[in-house]
């Protein structure tokens, strides 16, 4: 793992946004249907906000600054897709104001990942 990515990940964990904090409370400790998520952890040359290796899913919580980096974000998404990952994005506002919907969307993506993989690979904790 590149030392600069490890350093960046540590910085991002220390500087987590309020929206990331809200979503992390829903994802941590296998709280969402037993899936293991990591927060701000290097993966495939990037540092996704949240990453579930079992489901090959990354989640990004975008602040207003992402409005100025649409092409960069698109390139990142395509790069992660080349590694077989799915990336979903939510705005800070979505997480803050529509958390139940955000959690349902994440759950939907996890259900798709479970359906696309051997049943024995992902135990259900529901």
ABEGO torsion letter per residue (X at the ends): XBAAAAAAAAAAAAABBAAAAAAAAAABGGABGGBBBBBGBBBGGBBBABBBAAAGBBBBBBBAAAAAAAAAAAAAAAAAAAAGBBBBBBBAAAAAAAAAAAAAAAAAAAAAAAAABBAAABBBAX
